[in-house]
Amino acid sequence: MTMLKKLPGVCLLLLLTTASVFAVQPPGGAATDGFVPLDSLPPGEQLPAAPLLITAYAFVWVLLMVYLWSIAQRLRKVESEMESLRRRTPGAAGR
Amino acid sequence: MKKLFVLFFGVTALMFAGAPFVIADAPYESTMLLVQKIFYFHVPAWFVMFTAIFISGIWSGRFLFTGDRRADRVAVAAAEIAVIFGLMGLVTGPLWGRKAWGVWWQWDARLTMALLLEAIFLGYLLVRKYGGPGSEKLSAAMAVFGMLNVPFVYISVNIWRTIHPKTSVVPTLGPGMFGAFWFSVMAFMLLFALLMHLRVRLEQQRAALDDLYLAEEP
């Protein structure tokens, strides 16, 4: 019941905060005037893409492997702790 | 159940092993060329992060209103996965940006909001770990708040002036890129399902361990 009483207040707060999201943005100034397309850069200023691409893919793979390993380690630890506790507490074995 | 898990694991592993070939086979984008291929891991990582956040937020809401501990276990599992995939997005994005924009990072609306979203869920995990008794409810409220931010992060590129590509990029992909992109998305989503399965199991085992300790007390 108290939740229902608070609902109009919450709706009003949401309306007020989301209005700012649709505020008009100022037009682009000097910051965008100096833009140079990537393929128009002189060769000396161009970055090689392959190391960036390889780093990105390697990071994803390594992070996934580490995360999988971390879950497996934590599962193993909890399960071994459960096993030792079950052995220590025969009454808890059936749970 | 175990057979299904092994099957899912095999399919996901095959898809991830095949992904580099599928992505290499996709045509080059005309202005960014090779570096654009980061997109095939970067965007699916955000898809997974947003999905994980929605799951965490919805199940946290359920936990807050019903006190269902199982919902809390799903929420914490999804929150941790959201942080991992958010980190992927936050690292692969600047690697692409360095070549495409000439800078590693720009404090514009999309990038800043994505960083804040990651910070909210990192905060969620820290509250869980160090918040002491009752931190479950506090962190659940954080997850609901984080979930409400997702639509704003997603549409931020369309309503604010930002250097990040707009949401119209994915629907307008060319035929060669379209297939490679959705292949990656499928691989990431399958991986997400597997990680959720494992992570929820970990939470279940932790809960069972707590019960055993309680049973041991006189």
Contacts between the chains, C-beta under 8 A, distances in Angstrom:
chain1	res1	chain2	res2	distance
A	21	B	152	6.5
A	21	B	159	6.3
A	22	B	159	6.5
A	25	B	160	5.9
A	25	B	161	4.6
A	26	B	161	7.9
A	28	B	161	6.8
A	37	B	31	6.8
A	38	B	31	5.8
A	38	B	32	6.5
A	38	B	99	7.5
A	38	B	100	6.5
A	39	B	31	5.8
A	47	B	98	6.6
A	47	B	99	5.1
A	49	B	33	6.5
A	49	B	34	4.0
A	49	B	35	3.8
A	49	B	99	5.4
A	50	B	34	6.4
A	52	B	35	5.8
A	52	B	38	7.2
A	52	B	95	4.6
A	52	B	96	7.1
A	52	B	98	6.1
A	52	B	99	5.5
A	53	B	34	6.0
A	53	B	35	6.0
A	53	B	37	5.9
A	53	B	38	5.9
A	53	B	95	7.7
A	55	B	95	5.7
A	56	B	38	4.6
A	56	B	41	6.5
A	56	B	42	7.3
A	56	B	91	7.3
A	56	B	92	4.3
A	56	B	95	4.5
A	56	B	96	7.1
A	57	B	20	7.2
A	57	B	38	7.9
A	57	B	41	6.4
A	59	B	88	7.2
A	59	B	91	5.3
A	59	B	92	6.8
A	59	B	95	7.9
A	60	B	41	5.2
A	60	B	45	7.1
A	60	B	88	5.4
A	60	B	92	6.7
A	63	B	84	6.6
A	63	B	87	6.7
A	63	B	88	6.1
A	64	B	191	7.4
A	67	B	84	5.4
A	67	B	195	7.4
A	68	B	195	7.7
A	68	B	198	7.9
A	71	B	195	7.4
A	71	B	198	5.0
A	71	B	199	6.1
A	71	B	202	6.2
A	72	B	198	7.9
A	74	B	202	5.6
A	75	B	198	7.2
A	75	B	201	6.8
A	75	B	202	5.2
A	75	B	205	6.5
A	78	B	202	6.7
A	78	B	205	4.6
A	78	B	206	5.7
A	78	B	209	5.6
A	79	B	205	6.2
A	81	B	209	6.0
A	82	B	205	6.8
A	82	B	208	6.5
A	82	B	209	5.2
A	82	B	212	6.2
A	85	B	209	7.1
A	85	B	212	4.8
A	85	B	213	7.0
A	85	B	216	6.8
A	86	B	212	6.9
A	88	B	216	7.4
A	89	B	212	6.8
A	89	B	215	6.5
A	89	B	216	4.8
A	91	B	215	6.7
A	92	B	212	4.9
A	92	B	215	4.4
A	92	B	216	6.5
A	95	B	208	7.8
A	95	B	211	6.5
A	95	B	212	6.8
A	95	B	215	6.4
